[in-house]
């Protein structure tokens, strides 16, 4: 390894490179382009992934929504077409029966005519438990979400969406603590939130579940529920199990598909994840393939150079260069060129990502968010380059010493 | 220094083989100044290549500095070339992108000598061939005679036992040829064995001993009686 730190070794290589500026330049561009593409593609793929994650980010992705409808099969003496209502008690039973459930949020929904001073409007009102804020992270602009005390004391408080605030209040007016009237009953505003752009549940106003229960006279009926699984559970299985339990509780035929509906966010998210995975695979494939093409270009050009330098190699050998000294020099040249081009490509790729970040990836409408490439990925790419450079250098190095010195000298 | 007994060499030419050297016996003592003469195709270049370890012989014995040469691999051959032999070629064979000093220093690089010392030794030898002021010039900035002097300096820089010169004046005009021969004579005067291949009588006449080759055999081997001394 000592020769690596020998200034003479490098001087030999640099003089060889300097002599062939054009071919060196073209070679470097080839490999640089490969690694540049790899970095930019990976960065862009990561940017798209980040974007998706940020879109889903405020919602627990392994969730399923379950609601009730009408039966489609007769069962236990009941005729088909019977409406089924979910009960608050169902929630407790599901939670107790099924393992792997993290959170479960029963919800009641209705409409409300809202008045404040001279402003009014029709909005959807939902009765919720504090747990909803854990499932769908509410982006609170000010104030708080519904808490346990609100539920217990059936307080007349409400959390309103930013849009409603804009319609009911003056600009910059303090809303927290103010009263608004929903269907003729006054509620105190305790929080303002900004609705998620991706998964809109359509709630404009949240009030405590118990308050809603009483005001709308819903008794134990609930509109629907959100169930989330913990990290290790299979959300599809949870959906199936929960529906089975519900069918049992409500005397519904086990094969009835209409009585209970469900939307599985986990499934949707998985499709996106699969898509992202496919994109990443494609990126790696294209990047590595381009890289290999670039490295082959280096091998090819070095091979031509070796042919051009046959006479020079003959002279060197006549002067006492051992075959492995010639090999070493050519391989080092290959590795040096690939590494140098690689570093250049990584730097340019990083620069391109910075430009993409500045000009394309800003704002909520952007197709990407924070396009980056992980350092380990860069290291893998760099190591791949050096290994490929070494391997490809073997070919011209072998060619260089396969010619007898006497034949090499004859070559003009 | 060089001892050759019954040396044979053939080259395969398609189905047949071309028998180039058909049993050469040659003994060159240390400090001799020998010219090998012959028409083209007589086998003189082949002989020099075998002596210079650039090619292998098929049959017979070859002793270089008392060491029997047989079945050498390239690495060993390279070491021996570096240690014992200096080459001067007809077409100079300087490396085009290295300046005169770097060209002269190259054999020392393969000998493993440190850079500074290499430069110093190379400069001494360039001085010796009168080209100290041209050290930083590239070969294409030098005249033919100057190039050959650089090549001679390069051949001498490792202090070899034998200098092998293949038509050293072949590409030079008569004036520069003379100065090159003069230089080889000087080297020989210092005790080095010099082995010149030429087809020019007047060049051969400046050496001590002329060996004539024809069709792969030595036809005459005689000392030069009236050696042409170059006078200023």
Interface residues (C-beta under 8 A of the other chain):
Chain A: X7 X8 X12 X15 X16 X18 X19 X311 X312 X314 X315 X316 X317 X318 X319 X320 X321 X322 X323 X324 X325 X401 X404 X405 X406 X409 X412
Chain B: X49 X52 X54 X55 X74 X75 X78 X79 X81 X82 X83 X87 X89 X91 X93 X94 X95 X96 X97 X98 X102 X106 X107 X109 X110 X111 X115 X154 X158
